[in-house]
């Protein structure tokens, strides 16, 4: 996975969107973990 994508998500500058009918993506767990960190720290789009 390109590390800049993970960094962008971890900084709250992007959200992970998964579609139910699609198979699990290769880095899904890593991306969701990065998003969770951003949410907990209230970064970027998670500032509310």
N, C-alpha and C positions, 0 to 999 in steps of 0.2 A: 504494500500500500504506500502511496505517496505520503510522506510524513507531513507535508504542508496541509493536506486535507484534514488529518487528525488534529493538527495544531489549530487550524481554523475552527473546527468544532469545539475543541477544548477551550478556546478563548471566547466561545459563545457567539461567534460570528456566522455560524451556520447551524442548521438543524438536521437531524437524521430523519429521513422519511422512508418507511418500509411499506411495501405493498403486500397485503395478505396472500394474494394468489401467486406470488413469486417465491422461488426457493430462497433459502437463507443465503445471503451474500457472503463472500469470503471473509471480509473483515468486520462483519456486523457486530460482533461482541466488543471489539476494540473501539469502534465508532460510538456505540451506545455507552460504553464506559466513559469515553471522552465527553460525551454530551451530559452524562450524569454529573461529572465533575464540574462542568460549567454551570449547571443548574444549582448545585449545592453552593457554589461560590457567587452565584447571581451575577454572572458575567454576560456581557453583550445582550443578546435577545432575551436573556433570563433575568434582567435587572429588576423586574417588577417585585 
